[in-house]
C-alpha cells in the first residue's frame, strides 16, 4: 500500500499545528460546558480535524488536486497538534486556557 501525501500541505499543517494548542486552550477556557478531561480531548481532536480539513480545502483550491489519503492526513493532524502541546506549548497554552476561563478569579499580588 503506497501512501503519498504532498509535502506542501503537510508543511502547512505542521506550522499551523504548533499554533493550534492555543486555539484549543482558548476554546477549552471559553466554552462553559468543557470542564472534564474527556471533553477537552474531544475539543482537541475536533480542532485538529477541522485544521486538517481547512488545509486540504486550501490545497485543493490552489492546485485543483485532491489529497487521496485524507484519512492519513487527518491522523497526522491529530498527532501533530497533540505533540505540539505535549512537547512545546503546554505551559503557555495552559496560561491561555486560564486567561480565557471567565469562571476563574485571578488574584494579582502587589509587591
Secondary structure in CASP SS format (residue, H / E / C, confidence):
PFRMAT SS
TARGET T0000
AUTHOR 0000-0000-0000
METHOD secondary structure of the structure
MODEL  1
X C 1.00
X C 1.00
X C 1.00
X C 1.00
X C 1.00
X C 1.00
X H 1.00
X H 1.00
X H 1.00
X H 1.00
X H 1.00
X H 1.00
X H 1.00
X H 1.00
X H 1.00
X H 1.00
X H 1.00
X H 1.00
X H 1.00
X H 1.00
X H 1.00
X H 1.00
X H 1.00
X H 1.00
X H 1.00
X H 1.00
X H 1.00
X H 1.00
X H 1.00
X H 1.00
X C 1.00
X C 1.00
X C 1.00
X C 1.00
X C 1.00
X C 1.00
X H 1.00
X H 1.00
X H 1.00
X H 1.00
X H 1.00
X H 1.00
X H 1.00
X H 1.00
X H 1.00
X H 1.00
X H 1.00
X H 1.00
X H 1.00
X H 1.00
X H 1.00
X H 1.00
X H 1.00
X H 1.00
X H 1.00
X H 1.00
X H 1.00
X H 1.00
X H 1.00
X H 1.00
X H 1.00
X H 1.00
X H 1.00
X C 1.00
X C 1.00
X C 1.00
X C 1.00
X C 1.00
X C 1.00
X H 1.00
X H 1.00
X H 1.00
X H 1.00
X H 1.00
X H 1.00
X H 1.00
X H 1.00
X H 1.00
X H 1.00
X H 1.00
X H 1.00
X H 1.00
X H 1.00
X H 1.00
X H 1.00
X H 1.00
X H 1.00
X H 1.00
X H 1.00
X H 1.00
X H 1.00
X H 1.00
X H 1.00
X H 1.00
X H 1.00
X H 1.00
X H 1.00
X H 1.00
X H 1.00
X H 1.00
X C 1.00
X C 1.00
X C 1.00
X C 1.00
X C 1.00
X C 1.00
X C 1.00
X C 1.00
X C 1.00
X C 1.00
X C 1.00
END
